[in-house]
Amino acid sequence: MTSCSLPLLAATDLATPVAWRSGVAISAGQFIAEAQALAERLPASGRPLNLCRDRYHFALGLAAALLRGQTSLMPPNALPETLRQVPPGGAAPYVMSDDPALDAGTLAVLRIERPLGLAPAHEVPLLPPALDAVCLLTSGSTGAPQPHAKRWGPLVANIGAEAERLAALMGRPSIAGLNVVATVPAQHSYGFESTVMLALLGGGAFDAGRPFYPADIADALARLPRPRALVTTPFHLKTLLLAGVALPLVDLVLSATAPLSPQLAAQAEAAFGGPLVEIYGCTEAGQVASRRTTAGETWTTLGELRISHQAGSAADTERWVVAGGHVVAQTPLADVLELHDARHFRLIGRANDLIHVAGKRSSLSHLDFHLNRIEGVEDGAFWLPDEVAEGVVRPVAFVVAPRLAARQVIAALRAQLDPAFVPRRVVHVQALPREATGKLTAAALRRFALQVLAQAEPVADRSAAGVARPVAGSAAAGAASFEIAADHPVFAGHFPARPVLPGVVLLSLVMQALEQRPALRERLGYRPRIDNAKFLAPVGPGARLLVDLREHGAGVAFEVRVGDATVARGQLSAAGAT
């Protein structure tokens, strides 16, 4: 790495946008001026935990800390127990937040908001490459956050390699002017690198929000001028496409955190009109490789990165390291690869999710990949229980698939998997306990699986008991009533300390209510399409929902209410109807 100072922003014209808030552009010069003003408010020393939910506030806090030479800590969540476990050493930690209700325990809190009345800056600040810019805190096997520091120089090189690759895949000389909407939080390594940093160091601009519901994502994209990009995850992308909302044209869709099926990638490209690109990486090495999913399975490393077999390990250990470019020292990868050469590989699966059944080996990520490519499976995951049946541990599949029976899921898997890995049991659930990034951790899945299996009826084929209970005799005529259990497992991931029922669960309740209305069900055919779904208010634990259905033209209109408040509405139509 060069010892020369490196700029905070790539923008040469400080009048160009670096961010958008509610459709209003914020120039690079304005951003620098506001970051400099905020830097003057920071403690003389300290380690800020940047917990800002607004992406622009997050970026302001990050830039202000950089200008003061402070390393921003980015924990996996804002739970009080996580904040209490900040790794010791160095200056005292303090919290940056834009949430007045945040419980920071004993830590000092600095409220982040935009300074008013500032003239735009005319120069881009420079930073030393050796500055520890951020420290990502990831949950280790003990549950305590594990630190991963990122220096400014390697971070700049990493984002530069990503920007160069994305520009080439988009057929553009650079990504300058690209406007980014993201469904992932800025504190996650993927969200941090491919939204805030990609805009700051690539010459683009990011939207300050983090839309969650499909209609909100479509609206956020439509507010921004082209070229525009959507940064998301396979789970969020699948939910968005299933919602059936009208989607604006997008010049790039970026996905990460889990492999994407070619079918879903093709659907996304057809819906958005732009290429879908996947990013492969890890917290330790940052972004490592990319692929356009519809072009094949092969990943290509970014920039000068090269992959090799780990020195000193046997050829059958399948351990790989990456080095070069922004990765200064050889860094082990946690995945099993099939290496074509030093720059090209096929991803087999996580090294720590390899399973052995009846003397045969596979990976849970590989099994999940095939489960989620089944038409009609909205979400799904394999889990390997502790108990042994017939002398063999048999995997269980949990699926969100309201239109499929267990036998149909099993039949589809038999066509793709070795018989040893075809599940003997398929459990239908309303939703899986994914994190805000769309990730499903092994610990969360285990808790969820044990709870659901303990509650499920032994002969249940269609659903897990105790998740969303139908309530008899309490609804208005024509409406179905459901009570959302306070201990619904999905609240563990949406979102910590502020549980919100995902929109996909609300839509599954609409489909359950439809099953109770045979006449309406018949007019929509085998696979109804969801049109113009709007999610108007959050739903929390213990809520009692009323789902009202009524004829609407050739289709069916639905409205979901909590008391007198409407929380969602939309229309259902027969597949293929116009």
Order of alpha helices (4+ residues) and beta strands (2+ residues): beta-beta-beta-alpha-beta-alpha-beta-alpha-beta-beta-beta-beta-beta-alpha-beta-alpha-beta-alpha-beta-alpha-beta-alpha-beta-beta-beta-beta-beta-beta-beta-beta-beta-beta-alpha-beta-beta-alpha-beta-alpha-beta-beta-alpha-alpha-beta-beta-beta-beta
